[in-house]
Amino acid sequence: MNTESSSEYNHLETLPTAQLLTGMNQLDQVVPQAVALALPQLEALVEATVARLRAGGRLFYIGAGTSGRLGVVDASECPPTFGVPAGLVVGLIAGGDIAIRQAVEGAEDDASQAWLDLQAHHVNAQDVLVGIAASGRTPYVVGGLQAARAAGLATGCIVCNPASAVAAAAEFPVEVLTGPEFVTGSTRLKAGTAQKMALNMLTTCTFIRLGRVRGNKMVDMQLSNLKLVERGERMLMDELGISQGEAADLLRLHGSVRAALAAKA
């Protein structure tokens, strides 16, 4: 349980702000290194996810506390970023949606609840389930992965301790070993940052592989605000060598950057 080991820093309450910030920043330097070491495991999970989604499956996350919230955030960002349906990536958190904003005590200790939560979405063997748990021992996540794997789902996880129960329950475990936290046991710090990085990579690489990025542009993004409309116009201006007015007209006519480019091909 490296994430529960005592901090390398002590007497934090006596330190000035500059020293606290410097200490946290120095400790955070290990995060990208830990993620880099886990890239082969993450590659296997991406490949499995691409295969299932290409065949019509969906991606589900389960987690508790910070880990659950990170899954919900990643899932919620996929439709506006890649233009995919809202139900293609789903984040579930122990305790339900109320737990996104406030702690629901004891919710993570129920080993059977995650599978019940997943059944409400009619999961099947085409789907992928990724458990997120810094500790690697959260019963909600362990139980959900075990039940899902028995039902034929592809299962992965993102954990921050070695040789964990969560990793043992997953077919494609990703172990990002971040070590002790600045504040002992506060895994919303290094561990949470590492999990966010891994989730970013999982869904971004998956949807690149599934054709949702052209070149390096989000051509399927939802044009849901002025900033995104202007970004779409710039994409068309750069790609087609046209004026902003012409780009704006194309976007209004076709509704997306990809459709506008296809129309001018």
Backbone as a ProteinNet text record, in pm:
[ID]
protein_1_A
[PRIMARY]
MNTESSSEYNHLETLPTAQLLTGMNQLDQVVPQAVALALPQLEALVEATVARLRAGGRLFYIGAGTSGRLGVVDASECPPTFGVPAGLVVGLIAGGDIAIRQAVEGAEDDASQAWLDLQAHHVNAQDVLVGIAASGRTPYVVGGLQAARAAGLATGCIVCNPASAVAAAAEFPVEVLTGPEFVTGSTRLKAGTAQKMALNMLTTCTFIRLGRVRGNKMVDMQLSNLKLVERGERMLMDELGISQGEAADLLRLHGSVRAALAAKA
[TERTIARY]
83.4	0	87.3	163.6	252.7	178.4	54.6	-20.9	-59.2	-51.9	-82.3	44	160.4	285.6	302.4	378.1	396.5	465.4	421.8	479.2	628	698.9	840.6	862	754.3	759.6	686.7	732.3	670.2	661.8	587.5	566.6	512.1	419.5	367.3	303.6	240.9	171.4	267.7	395.9	494.8	560.7	533.3	604.9	536.1	611.5	552	493.6	405.1	336.2	434	537.8	632.7	696.9	728	791.6	693	565.9	463.4	446.2	438.2	419.1	538.8	658.6	779.3	784.8	751.6	752.4	653.1	531.3	431.3	476	529.7	573.1	686.2	780.1	890.4	839.7	745.9	692.5	610.8	544.3	463	546.5	676.9	760.6	763.9	732.3	737.4	617.5	512.3	389.2	409.6	460.8	477.9	574.9	672.6	764.8	691.7	602.7	525.7	431	369.5	281	360	478.8	562	592.5	618.8	648.7	527.2	408	285.1	234.6	306.7	257.4	232.6	316	283.4	150.4	122	-6.8	-120.9	-99.4	-202.5	-228.3	-124.2	-140.2	-232.3	-213	-298.2	-443.9	-466.8	-603.9	-665.5	-589.7	-640.4	-678.7	-591.8	-620.6	-748	-765.1	-886.4	-1009.9	-997.2	-1109.7	-1147.3	-1048.2	-1074.5	-1148.8	-1103.5	-1167.1	-1312.5	-1341.1	-1478.8	-1567.8	-1519.9	-1601.4	-1623.7	-1523.8	-1538.6	-1645.7	-1661.9	-1761.2	-1898.4	-1914.3	-2044.5	-2057.5	-1948.7	-1954.5	-1941.4	-1943.7	-1932.4	-1821.9	-1779.7	-1678.1	-1741.4	-1725.5	-1776.9	-1660.8	-1675.9	-1584.1	-1659.4	-1592.7	-1645.7	-1535.1	-1574.4	-1478.6	-1551	-1476.7	-1532.2	-1449.8	-1513.9	-1442.5	-1376.3	-1252	-1179.1	-1170.6	-1142	-1129.1	-1259.7	-1371.6	-1500.4	-1529.2	-1495.4	-1519	-1436.2	-1313.6	-1228.6	-1288.1	-1345.8	-1410.9	-1531.4	-1610.7	-1727.7	-1684.3	-1579.2	-1529.1	-1483.2	-1404	-1353.5	-1467.7	-1564.1	-1678.1	-1757.4	-1776.4	-1858	-1790	-1657.8	-1585.4	-1575.4	-1607.4	-1593.7	-1692.9	-1823	-1914.3	-1877.9	-1852.1	-1818.3	-1684.8	-1590.4	-1457.9	-1456.4	-1520.5	-1509.6	-1640.5	-1748.1	-1875.5	-1939	-1907.4	-1964.1	-2094	-2179.8	-2304.2	-2276.9	-2367.3	-2348.8	-2337.6	-2397.2	-2394.2	-2279	-2187.3	-2077.8	-1971.8	-1947.7	-1856.3	-1935.2	-1942.3	-2027.3	-1944.3	-1950.8	-1881.3	-1978.1	-1952.7	-2036	-1953.6	-2014	-1943.5	-2020.3	-1948	-2011.4	-2091.1	-2217.8	-2304.9	-2393.7	-2375	-2459.5	-2413.7	-2490.4	-2450	-2430.4	-2500.7	-2482.4	-2338.7	-2272.8	-2135.6	-2035.1	-2077.9	-1989.1	-1955.1	-2052.6	-2034.8	-2010.9	-2051.2	-2028.4	-2006.2	-1927.8	-1894.1	-2017.5	-2030.2	-2135.6	-2065.8	-2068.9	-1991.3	-2033.9	-1935.6	-1961.2	-1999	-2025.8	-2071.2	-1966.9	-1841.4	-1736.2	-1713.7	-1774	-1750.5	-1845.1	-1941.5	-2038.9	-1986.5	-1942.8	-1881.2	-1980.5	-2109.4	-2209	-2277.2	-2260.7	-2338.4	-2295.2	-2166.4	-2121.2	-2187.4	-2199	-2262.4	-2409.8	-2476.2	-2615.1	-2623.9	-2531.2	-2529.3	-2507.1	-2420.2	-2391.1	-2509.2	-2579.4	-2694.2	-2804.8	-2811.5	-2909.7	-2883.3	-2760.8	-2723.7	-2722.4	-2771.2	-2782.4	-2647.8	-2543.6	-2411.4	-2413.2	-2323.7	-2315	-2169.8	-2146.8	-2011.6	-1938.2	-2007.5	-1940.3	-1870.7	-1906	-1862.4	-1727.6	-1672.9	-1547	-1574.7	-1517.3	-1527.9	-1388.2	-1366.8	-1239.4	-1266	-1204.1	-1214	-1102.4	-1137.8	-1039.4	-1031.4	-913.1	-898	-751.4	-720.6	-581.6	-525.5	-602.7	-556.6	-544.7	-630.8	-635.9	-711.5	-784.3	-853.9	-1001.1	-1054.6	-1191.3	-1291.2	-1370.9	-1463.4	-1561.9	-1613.2	-1705.7	-1643.6	-1515.9	-1447.1	-1408.6	-1356.1	-1318	-1439.1	-1548.7	-1668.6	-1723.9	-1723.6	-1773.6	-1691.1	-1559	-1471.8	-1487.4	-1497	-1511.9	-1640.9	-1750.4	-1878.5	-1877.1	-1817.6	-1813	-1726.9	-1615	-1526.7	-1594.5	-1667.6	-1740.6	-1849.2	-1902.9	-2008.9	-1953.6	-1821.1	-1760.7	-1718.6	-1734.1	-1687.6	-1534.7	-1476.6	-1333.8	-1314.3	-1216.3	-1198.4	-1057.2	-1049.5	-922.1	-930.1	-818.5	-819.8	-703.7	-715.2	-605.3	-587.8	-474.3	-445.7	-307.9	-280.7	-154.5	-73.8	-109.2	-32.8	-4	106.3	137.8	61.5	43.5	-10.9	-140.4	-234.9	-358.8	-471.5	-576.6	-694.9	-767.2	-768	-832.6	-758.4	-625.9	-547.6	-567	-576.4	-596.3	-731.6	-830	-964.4	-978.8	-879.3	-889	-803.7	-853.7	-778.6	-665.8	-689.1	-590.8	-559.5	-482.6	-452.5	-348.5	-366.2	-267.9	-227.5	-100.8	-50.3	44.3	-0.9	78.8	123.1	245.6	291.9	352.4	272.7	310.9	372.1	364.1	428.9	354.2	420.4	355.5	311.8	205.6	154	219.4	206.3	258.3	191.7	59.1	-16.9	-51.9	-6.5	-15.6	-156.8	-165.3	-291.8	-385.8	-350.2	-439.9	-421.6	-488	-465	-532.5	-596.1	-642.9	-525.1	-406.2	-287	-214.9	-99.2	-23.4	-102.5	-166.1	-239.5	-352.2	-424.9	-533.1	-482.2	-368.8	-310	-270.4	-210.4	-170	-291.4	-397.4	-518.7	-578.3	-581	-634.3	-551.3	-419.3	-334.2	-363.5	-377.6	-403.6	-539.5	-639.6	-772.2	-769.8	-700.1	-685.4	-629.3	-525.8	-459.6	-548.4	-620.8	-706.6	-812.2	-889.7	-998.4	-948.5	-845.6	-795.1	-737	-653.2	-595.8	-702.9	-799.8	-908.2	-982.6	-1019.9	-1101.7	-1019.1	-889	-803.2	-804.4	-785.5	-784.3	-918.7	-1025.2	-1158.8	-1197.9	-1101.1	-1123.7	-1190	-1188.8	-1257.1	-1167.5	-1045.8	-953.6	-899.5	-888.1	-830.7	-706.1	-592.9	-466.9	-441	-452	-447.5	-566.4	-674.4	-788.7	-911.9	-989.4	-1114.2	-1228.1	-1228.1	-1322.2	-1465.8	-1484.4	-1619.1	-1669.7	-1594.5	-1635.3	-1772.2	-1844.6	-1975.1	-1955.3	-2022.5	-2009.2	-2107.6	-2079.5	-2178.1	-2160.4	-2056.4	-2040	-1958.1	-1947.6	-1882	-1735.5	-1666.6	-1525.7	-1506.7	-1594.2	-1580.9	-1620	-1718.8	-1754	-1635.6	-1572.6	-1456.7	-1340.8	-1323	-1218.7	-1248.8	-1375.1	-1414.3	-1391.3	-1420	-1396.1	-1247.1	-1162.2	-1017.7	-969.7	-1027	-991	-1021	-1138.7	-1178.3	-1094.8	-1064.9	-981	-842.8	-784.2	-650.6	-651.2	-752.6	-757.2	-792.5	-884.3	-937.5	-884.3	-813.8	-761.6	-871.3	-973.8	-1087.7	-1095.8	-1183.5	-1201.3	-1285.9	-1284.1	-1365.1	-1513.6	-1555.6	-1695.8	-1738.4	-1652.4	-1683.9	-1686.2	-1592.3	-1589.1	-1713.4	-1757	-1876.9	-1999	-2007.5	-2120	-2119.9	-2000.8	-1991.8	-2033.9	-1990.6	-2028.4	-2178.6	-2238	-2384.1	-2457.8	-2405.9	-2473.3	-2460.8	-2343.2	-2316.1	-2316.6	-2301.1	-2317.3	-2196	-2090	-1967.9	-1850	-1731.1	-1610.1	-1593.7	-1614	-1595	-1689.6	-1816.4	-1913.2	-1880.5	-1832.9	-1796.4	-1676.5	-1578.4	-1462.4	-1503.2	-1591.1	-1634.8	-1707.8	-1785.6	-1862.6	-1771.5	-1655.4	-1563.7	-1456	-1460.4	-1357.3	-1373
-119.8	0	125.5	142.8	258.7	391.1	393.9	519.2	558.7	463.5	491.3	510.7	497.4	515	659.6	678.8	812.9	905.6	1028.4	1128.7	1146.8	1178.7	1211.4	1349.2	1423.7	1557.8	1555.4	1635.3	1635.6	1777.9	1792.5	1922.8	2024.4	1977.3	2062	2189.7	2179.4	2297	2408.4	2378.4	2479.5	2546	2496.2	2543.2	2663	2757.6	2869	2820.2	2899.2	2859.2	2824.2	2903.7	2878.4	2741.6	2702.4	2572.7	2458.6	2478.7	2378.8	2357.3	2466.3	2456.4	2390.2	2426.1	2366.1	2216.7	2177.8	2036.1	1955.9	2009.1	1939.1	1927.6	2035.9	2035.6	1935.8	1930.5	1835.1	1691.7	1664.3	1528.4	1491	1587.8	1561.1	1520.8	1545.7	1511.9	1362.2	1280.8	1135.5	1085	1166	1116.6	1079.1	1169.2	1128	1012.6	1001.4	888.1	757.1	762.1	642.6	603.6	702.8	674.9	613.9	666.4	614	465.9	425.3	285.1	194.8	252.8	174.4	174.4	238.2	249.1	114	12.1	-117.6	-175.4	-161.9	-207.8	-124.2	5.7	94.4	66.8	32.9	-2.5	-122.8	-223.2	-342.6	-308.3	-220.5	-180.9	-100.3	-9.8	67.1	-26.4	-120.9	-212.8	-293.3	-339.4	-413.9	-325.4	-200.9	-107.4	-73.9	-49	-20	-136.3	-257.3	-374.4	-388.1	-368.4	-383.4	-270.8	-147.8	-36.5	-45.9	-91.1	-107.8	-212	-308.7	-414.8	-378.1	-253.5	-209.4	-200.8	-223.9	-218.7	-77.6	-69	59.2	48.4	163.8	170.8	222	146.8	186.1	203.5	302	320.3	297.7	237.4	233.4	276.1	348.5	392.6	456.3	488.5	553.1	677.6	777.8	898.3	966.9	1011.9	1081.5	997.2	869.3	781.2	775.6	764.4	762.6	893.5	1004.2	1135.8	1154.2	1105.4	1115.7	1037.5	921.5	844.7	916.5	977	1052.9	1170.1	1239.7	1353.4	1307.6	1201.1	1155.2	1112.9	1041.7	997.9	1117.5	1218.8	1333.5	1418.4	1408.7	1490.7	1426.6	1298.9	1231.7	1280.7	1298.3	1346	1484	1585.4	1714.3	1714.8	1633.7	1632.5	1554.8	1437.8	1348	1328.6	1391.4	1380.3	1243.3	1168	1033.7	1041.7	940.5	941.9	945.1	1006.1	1022.4	890.1	785.4	656.4	566.5	615	528.9	511.4	614.6	607.9	652.5	567.1	591.4	580.3	682.4	678.6	656	555.2	524	540	601	625.8	562.3	501.5	441.5	545.8	514.4	609.4	687.6	670.7	739.4	881.4	952	1084.6	1184.7	1167	1260.4	1255.6	1139.8	1123.9	1200.8	1253.7	1338.1	1465.1	1513.9	1642.1	1630.2	1519.9	1502.8	1355.5	1330.8	1193.6	1117	993	903.3	792.8	806.1	717.1	570.9	485.5	342	287.3	375.7	327.3	239.2	270.6	194.6	55.8	29.3	-97.6	-208.4	-176.8	-275.9	-341.8	-466.3	-536.1	-577.9	-575.7	-620.3	-505.3	-382.6	-271.7	-231.8	-239.5	-196.7	-277.8	-409.1	-491.6	-457.4	-424.3	-379	-248	-157	-29.2	-52.3	-145.6	-174	-240.8	-328.6	-395.9	-298.4	-185.7	-83.5	-27.4	-45.8	-0.6	-116.3	-231.8	-349.4	-385.2	-391.1	-426.7	-568.1	-593	-725.4	-754	-869.3	-915.8	-834.9	-745.8	-657.8	-540.1	-513.1	-391.3	-406.8	-293.8	-286.5	-219.7	-273.5	-213.2	-184.1	-58.9	-19.2	25.4	-41.7	-3.5	93.8	198.8	301.3	303.5	276.7	272.2	293	405.5	433.2	324.7	286.2	186.3	48.2	19.5	-113.5	-214.6	-168.7	-265.4	-230.3	-129.5	-83.8	-195.1	-241.3	-353	-326.4	-204.5	-169.4	-200.5	-170.2	-190.5	-336.8	-398.7	-540.1	-625.3	-607.8	-687.1	-663.3	-537.3	-505.6	-570.3	-566.4	-627.5	-779.5	-839.8	-986.4	-1030.7	-961.3	-997.6	-971.7	-860.6	-826	-925.4	-962.9	-1057.2	-1192.2	-1234.1	-1360	-1354.9	-1234.1	-1217.3	-1195.8	-1195.3	-1186.7	-1049.4	-947.6	-815.1	-812	-728.4	-701	-611.7	-642.9	-569.4	-514.5	-388.4	-323.7	-246.8	-188.5	-106	-8.1	94.9	189	198.1	148.2	146.1	206.8	241.2	306.8	231.8	107.1	18.7	-111	-177.3	-303	-421.3	-524.7	-653.5	-638.5	-563.3	-532.4	-626.7	-625.9	-706.7	-658.3	-528.2	-473.7	-520.3	-511.8	-556.4	-706.1	-785.2	-929	-961.5	-872.8	-896.1	-853	-781.3	-724.9	-802.4	-815.2	-881.9	-793.9	-660.7	-565.8	-461	-498.3	-403.2	-299.6	-178	-71.2	-24.3	-46.1	-11.1	108.1	223.9	346.1	373.1	338.3	333.1	467.3	548.5	686.7	705.3	605.9	614.6	700.5	734.6	811.3	949.8	1000.5	1133	1240.9	1366.3	1480	1487.6	1475.4	1458.3	1309.4	1241.5	1095.4	1044.5	957.8	894.1	977	1100.4	1187.2	1159.4	1055.6	1008.2	1092.7	1202.3	1297.2	1376.5	1360.5	1433.4	1356	1297.9	1230.8	1119.5	1034.5	922.5	971.7	1073.2	1127.2	1187.7	1257.4	1314.6	1204.7	1098.5	986.9	919.6	901.1	840.2	927.9	1059.1	1150.2	1140.6	1136.2	1122.9	993.1	883.8	754.4	752.9	812	818.7	905	1018.9	1102.4	1021.1	944.2	866.2	754	689.8	578.5	622.9	725.8	764.2	841.2	924.6	998.2	902.1	809	712.9	622.7	583.2	499	568.8	694.6	761.9	810.3	831.5	852	726.3	610.7	483.8	456.1	507.5	485.5	593.8	678.3	774.4	903.7	937.3	1057.9	1181.9	1167.6	1279.8	1275.3	1390.9	1399.6	1485.8	1429.9	1502.2	1511.8	1632.3	1649.7	1731.5	1730.5	1816.9	1736.5	1798.4	1738.7	1770.8	1705.2	1740.3	1698.6	1615.9	1572.6	1641.3	1738.9	1804.5	1869.8	1875.4	1941.2	2092.4	2162.3	2308.1	2373.4	2358.5	2392.3	2530.1	2602.3	2738.4	2818.2	2948.5	3038	3001.1	2964.9	2927.3	2810.2	2709.4	2590.3	2617.7	2704.3	2743.7	2814	2905	2976	2880.9	2779.6	2679.2	2602.5	2565.6	2496	2579.7	2708.1	2797.8	2803.1	2809.3	2812.9	2684.3	2570.9	2443.5	2447.7	2496.2	2501.6	2602.9	2715.2	2816.5	2760.1	2689.5	2633	2521.3	2436.2	2318.5	2354.8	2450.9	2481.4	2611.8	2690.1	2817.5	2917.1	2923.5	3012	3118.2	3214.5	3322.6	3275.9	3356.1	3320.4	3321.1	3414.4	3419.3	3294.9	3250.2	3128	3007.1	3003.6	2892.9	2891.3	3009.1	3018.1	2969.3	3005.6	2960.7	2808.6	2751.7	2606.4	2534.8	2586.9	2523.7	2530.6	2644.7	2657.9	2562.4	2543.4	2459.2	2311	2268.5	2125	2076.9	2165.7	2128.9	2072.5	2039.2	1990.3	2015.2	2016.7	2035.4	1919.3	1797.3	1680.9	1686.7	1715.7	1721.2	1831.7	1945	2056.4	2018.3	1951.7	1908.7	1805.6	1714.3	1610.5	1673.8	1778.4	1844.2	1915.3	1958.3	2031.3	1940.8	1811.1	1719.6	1695.1
0	0	0	-108.4	-117.7	-107.3	-156.9	-152.7	-10.7	82.4	222.6	307	246.5	320.6	364.9	471.4	526.9	427.4	424.7	335.1	359.3	252.8	264.5	328.1	341.9	400.6	534.4	629	761	814.4	924.4	987.9	886.5	803.3	696.1	749.3	866.2	921	960.4	967.2	1006.2	886.4	765.7	647.4	583.4	528.9	454.2	322.3	264.4	141.7	30	11.4	-97.1	-82.4	39.2	61.7	40.2	78.7	52.6	-98.3	-171.2	-316	-382.3	-339.3	-396.2	-368	-245	-210.4	-291.9	-306.3	-386.1	-530.9	-584.3	-723.9	-746.6	-653.9	-666.7	-663.5	-575.3	-564	-687.6	-746	-865	-986.1	-982.2	-1097.3	-1123.7	-1024.5	-1044.7	-1125.9	-1137.7	-1200.2	-1347	-1432.1	-1572.1	-1589.2	-1500.9	-1507.4	-1476.6	-1375.9	-1340.7	-1453.6	-1517.6	-1630.6	-1745.7	-1770.9	-1880	-1860	-1736.7	-1709	-1733.6	-1725.4	-1743.4	-1887.3	-1979.3	-2117	-2184.7	-2166.7	-2229.9	-2181.3	-2051.8	-2000	-2057.2	-2065.5	-2118.3	-2266.2	-2339.5	-2480.8	-2496.1	-2412.7	-2421.1	-2392.7	-2295.1	-2262.8	-2376.7	-2436.6	-2550.5	-2664.7	-2696.6	-2807.4	-2781.3	-2658.6	-2624.8	-2634.7	-2591.2	-2595.4	-2738.4	-2821.9	-2963.6	-3028.1	-3002.1	-3063.8	-3021.6	-2893.7	-2845.8	-2898.7	-2896.2	-2944.6	-3095.8	-3166.5	-3311.2	-3343.3	-3254.4	-3275.1	-3218.7	-3170.8	-3122.5	-2972.1	-2898.4	-2753.2	-2698.3	-2565.6	-2495.8	-2391.1	-2340.9	-2237.1	-2108.7	-2000.3	-1869.5	-1771.8	-1683.3	-1571.4	-1441	-1343.8	-1207.8	-1111.3	-1008	-907.4	-791.2	-688.2	-569.8	-538.8	-479.9	-440.1	-557.7	-537.1	-643.2	-769.4	-754.4	-870.5	-950.4	-880.3	-948.6	-1019	-954.2	-1015.3	-1141.8	-1139.7	-1258.2	-1375	-1346.6	-1451.5	-1509	-1422.6	-1467.6	-1555	-1513.3	-1591.9	-1729.6	-1734.6	-1863.8	-1955.9	-1900.9	-1981.9	-2034.5	-1950.5	-1990	-2096.3	-2106.6	-2203.1	-2341	-2352.6	-2482.2	-2588.6	-2556.1	-2660.6	-2716.5	-2634.3	-2694.4	-2767.3	-2721.9	-2784	-2914.4	-2915.6	-3029.5	-3105.2	-3059.5	-3128.6	-3119.9	-3014.8	-2999.7	-2919.2	-2928.7	-2851.2	-2701.6	-2626.5	-2481.6	-2409	-2457.1	-2388.6	-2426.8	-2509.9	-2553.5	-2445.1	-2367.3	-2252.7	-2130.3	-2030.5	-1914.1	-1787.1	-1701.9	-1573.9	-1459.8	-1377.6	-1262.2	-1135.1	-1033.3	-908.2	-793.1	-700.8	-583.8	-507.8	-479.6	-412.3	-506	-638.4	-735.4	-762.3	-844.3	-889.5	-776.6	-665.9	-554.3	-502.6	-520.3	-472.1	-556.5	-670	-749.5	-673.5	-594.3	-526.2	-376.9	-318.5	-175.4	-143.9	-39.9	-4	41.9	-4.1	41.6	120.7	250.4	336.5	321.5	308.2	303.5	167.5	69.5	-60.6	-128	-108.7	-177.2	-116.9	-0.2	68	24	-62.1	-108.7	-235.7	-224.8	-337.2	-444.9	-414.2	-512.1	-585.8	-537.7	-592.5	-733.8	-764.8	-897.5	-1007.4	-987.1	-1090.4	-1104.6	-993.5	-1002.1	-1079.6	-1053.1	-1125.6	-1274.5	-1308.2	-1448.5	-1518	-1446.1	-1506.6	-1544.5	-1475.7	-1511.7	-1651.2	-1699.6	-1834.4	-1933.8	-1890.5	-1977.5	-2041.3	-1959.4	-2011.4	-2066.2	-2161.4	-2222.7	-2260.6	-2318.5	-2345.3	-2451.8	-2520	-2615.6	-2546.2	-2422.1	-2354.9	-2285.4	-2245.5	-2171.6	-2037.1	-1931.3	-1799	-1745.8	-1705.8	-1645.5	-1502	-1407.7	-1267.8	-1232.4	-1160	-1122.4	-970.1	-916.7	-771.4	-736.8	-676.4	-641.1	-550.3	-450.1	-353.8	-415.5	-513.5	-572.8	-489.7	-389	-303.2	-279.9	-344.8	-323	-354.2	-257	-282.1	-396.2	-406.8	-514.5	-650.2	-664.7	-792.2	-810.4	-707.1	-716.5	-754.8	-682.9	-709.8	-848.5	-892.5	-1026	-1134.9	-1120.4	-1220	-1222.9	-1106.9	-1102.2	-1171	-1142.1	-1202.9	-1352.5	-1392.8	-1535	-1613.2	-1556.2	-1624.7	-1640.4	-1538	-1546.3	-1652.5	-1678.2	-1778.1	-1918.7	-1934	-2066.3	-2111.2	-2025.9	-2063.5	-2062.6	-2145.8	-2133.6	-2011.1	-1930	-1804.7	-1793.3	-1752.4	-1726.8	-1597.4	-1557.2	-1436.1	-1439.9	-1357.1	-1334.6	-1184.1	-1135.2	-991.9	-967.4	-841.3	-807.7	-702.5	-677.2	-590.1	-664.4	-634.2	-703	-644.7	-727.3	-682.5	-603.7	-659.1	-587.3	-625.8	-544.4	-572.4	-697.8	-718.9	-839.3	-964.1	-961.9	-1077.5	-1102.7	-996.7	-1012	-1074.5	-1053.5	-1106.6	-1251.9	-1305.2	-1440.1	-1539.3	-1659.3	-1765.8	-1818.1	-1816.9	-1868.6	-1761.5	-1660	-1552.2	-1594.5	-1545.7	-1564.7	-1425.6	-1390.8	-1258.6	-1270.8	-1224.8	-1228.1	-1084.6	-1053.2	-914.5	-873.9	-807.6	-777.9	-640	-552.1	-421.8	-321.3	-209.9	-102.8	-150.3	-88.6	-122.1	-35.8	-79.6	-3.3	133.1	133.7	257.4	264.6	365.3	372	341.2	240.4	205.5	120.8	86.5	8.9	-139.7	-187.8	-324.3	-431.7	-391.5	-493	-549.4	-490.6	-533.3	-644.4	-616.9	-722.8	-790.7	-711.4	-769.3	-859.3	-812.3	-893.6	-1023.3	-1017	-1138	-1235.3	-1184.2	-1269.9	-1333.9	-1256.5	-1311.3	-1421	-1398.3	-1501	-1628.3	-1615.2	-1733.2	-1807.7	-1733.7	-1797.7	-1867.3	-1804.4	-1866.2	-1991.8	-1985.4	-2104.6	-2220.6	-2190.4	-2294.7	-2345.6	-2255.3	-2294.8	-2396	-2361.7	-2451.9	-2573.3	-2556.6	-2672.2	-2775.4	-2733.3	-2827.7	-2887.8	-2806	-2857.4	-2969.6	-2948.5	-3050.5	-3169.3	-3150.2	-3266.4	-3352.6	-3287.4	-3360.3	-3427.7	-3371.4	-3428.1	-3529.1	-3565.8	-3673.7	-3634	-3505.2	-3459.7	-3457.4	-3505.6	-3521.3	-3663.3	-3727.5	-3862.6	-3856.1	-3895.2	-3876.4	-3727.2	-3673.8	-3527.9	-3479.6	-3555.5	-3528.1	-3484	-3394.1	-3344.3	-3441.2	-3554.8	-3660.6	-3629	-3527	-3489.4	-3363	-3311.6	-3186.8	-3202.1	-3092.1	-3091	-3088.5	-3176.6	-3186.7	-3090.6	-2961.5	-2859.2	-2796.4	-2834.1	-2784.3	-2884.5	-2861.1	-2956.7	-2976.1	-2866.6	-2877.9	-2972.3	-2960.9	-3044.2	-3188.8	-3207.9	-3344.3	-3410.6	-3336.6	-3391.6	-3418.5	-3330.8	-3355.5	-3483.4	-3501.6	-3623.1	-3747.2	-3737.7	-3851.5	-3885.8	-3782.3	-3807.4	-3873.5	-3831.5	-3895	-4044.3	-4078.3	-4219.3	-4296	-4232.8	-4297.6	-4328.8	-4233	-4251.6	-4356	-4349.1	-4436.3	-4579.8	-4596.6	-4729.2	-4788.2	-4706.5	-4755.1	-4787.9	-4701.7	-4727.2	-4618.4	-4636.9	-4540.3	-4422.7	-4315.4	-4199.8	-4234.5	-4316.8	-4355.8	-4430.5	-4523.2	-4597.7	-4504.9	-4409.7	-4314	-4227.4	-4184.6	-4102	-4179.2	-4306.2	-4388.8	-4404	-4424.8	-4438.7	-4311	-4195.8	-4069.8	-4047.4	-4075	-4057.9	-4150.3	-4269.6	-4368.5	-4334.8	-4287.8	-4272.6	-4127.6	-4031.2	-3890.4	-3820.3	-3894.3	-3830.7	-3923.4	-3864.5	-3944.3	-4041.7	-3993.6	-4082.2	-4201.4	-4175	-4284.4	-4383.4	-4331.2	-4420.5	-4507	-4449.4	-4528.1	-4632.6	-4593.4	-4688.3	-4806.3	-4779.2	-4884.4	-4984.3	-4938.9	-5027.8	-5086.6	-5051.9	-5103	-5252.3
[MASK]
+++++++++++++++++++++++++++++++++++++++++++++++++++++++++++++++++++++++++++++++++++++++++++++++++++++++++++++++++++++++++++++++++++++++++++++++++++++++++++++++++++++++++++++++++++++++++++++++++++++++++++++++++++++++++++++++++++++++++++++++++++++++++++++++++++++++++

